[in-house]
């Protein structure tokens, strides 16, 4: 925990010399001081007082304050299906103000399916699906797989792809026989000089319903639109509500167009949307929020989310996501549950509070005990007992109650 370690470094800089100084003061008090007062050097009292100071000043409880709180928090997180991969996460959670959420696979289930095919003049739905399914048959993108699966479900025979190119964040280009097929966002295809003005009203209506609409072109001529839907996670709306109640602002980031993005955001209660964001620009959007002075958490699951997960103050990966996203994160939510993000947030905040409480308790024992030991009123045996009590108090404070008091963790479904 960075801030706690910084405090601890400052404490150590003065604490050890301070304890040794009090030990020296105890020797002087009961030797030279006693000689000045009554002309007698009280050597035995000096030895007992010095030993008592050194025993009272032993920083055992101080050293255990942070690790015990994190062990407790890490254990509770594991019970909730959450893996906290760094100590810094426990501290930084308390300062988080913005939560950036990827759409596909994070807010939605990441299991898209084709819900509608709009064929343009000169083509029918099966032809659009055949060209699109054939072109996407070599792609691993979830939307591509949805198109291929729909074509196969309708017993459409797919053609072999001779050449294939993926344009990150935009779409694909594939050569099938003598034909060149382009599939991607209508906006991008129009920038390539392809006219998609036909059936714009129907396309916009689908986008307003939260569908992702891709355009299909054959030999630079528009032949149709394919609308793809991805259902929301069961706990997505509840998780967003919990974020707002905790004073966090959820922000959805996606490569989808503005209409589709806002339609999905409205369903779960997200007010701020970053749409039409290219994969490489996600980290830059997180950086801009940080430059505004906010601590930012990023929640994602895909390869494209990895740079943003690393850029964020806390990167949170959905455990069902890709390996690279998991490796880039500070916190892993096993399974596919978005609500685990708020469980991790509460565990982090309260674990940090426990650390501060432990430090205060430990300092109270040391701060009162060391000066008292100089007076010679504390026998070394009692000093040892006081240190045991100090450690016991820190242990009880760390493990003697629920970190998630008042939260819904006992009712939260375990990740499957």
Helices and strands as residue ranges (DSSP letters): H 2-28, I 29-33, H 34-38, H 43-56, H 60-79, E 82-84, H 87-92, G 93-95, E 96-102, I 103-107, E 113-119, H 125-136, H 142-153, E 163-167, E 171-176, E 179-185, H 186-191, H 200-208, E 212-218, E 221-229, H 236-245, E 249-253, H 258-268, E 272-274, G 279-281, H 282-291, E 295-300, G 303-305, H 306-311, E 314-318, H 323-327, E 331-333, H 340-374, H 380-399
